[in-house]
Amino acid sequence: MHIDKEIDTRGLNCPLPILKAKKALAELESGQTLKVVATDAGSLRDFQAFAKQTGNELLEQQTVGSEFIHVLRRR
């Protein structure tokens, strides 16, 4: 999967990963993708809710060890 931008939010707790993702998405064009790497277990549900509320598409969520990877497509 092609990723246009990646941000590292490891070590940050809610709501910082969402806020950083929101800022990064604002810098992207419609249809571009953002990968967020987080260590906050709550980010799984947070990004699901964020995608529903904002209309951005949550393409993928993965757990790799202690990290949570979220891939969003800007609306």
N, C-alpha and C positions, 0 to 999 in steps of 0.2 A: 504494500500500500504506500502511495506517495504521501509524504508528510511535508507540508509547506513551512511549518514552524513548530519548534519544540520548546517547552518551558520546563524547568526543574523546580518543583515545589517541595522537594524532600525536606523533612524536618519542620514544615509549616502545618499548623492545624487550622481547622475550619474557623473563619471563612476565608482565610488567605489563599488557598489554592483556587477557589472559585473566583475571587477578586482578580487574581493574576491572570486566570484564564479569560475572564471577561475583557480585561485590558488588551490581552494578546489577540483575542478574536476581533476586537475593534480595529486592529491594525491590518487585518487580513481582508481580502476581497471575498465576495460571495462565492461559495463553492470551494474555497481553500480549506485545508485541514490543519488542525492543531493537535499536537500530542502533549499531554500533561503527565509528568511523572510525579507521583505523590507517595508519601508514607503514612498519611492519615487514613485509617481504615474507614472512617466516616465518609471519605471522599467518594466511595462507590455510590452510596445513595444520594450524596450531595450533587454529583454530576448528573445523575438520572433526573433529579428534580430540576436542576439548572437547565438541562436540555428541554424539558417539557415547558418550563416557564418562558424561555427565551426564543424557542422555535429553532434553535440550532440542533443539528442532528448528531446524536451520540452514536458513532459508528462502531466503537469497540471498547470493551473494558477487559483488562487482564490483571491477574495477580501474579507477580513474579517474585517469589521469595517474600520479602517484607515490603515490596513496592507495588503500587497500584498504578496501572497505565490506562489513561483515558484518551480516546481519539474522537475529536469533534469536527464536524463540517459546518462552516459558517453558513447561515441562511442567506 
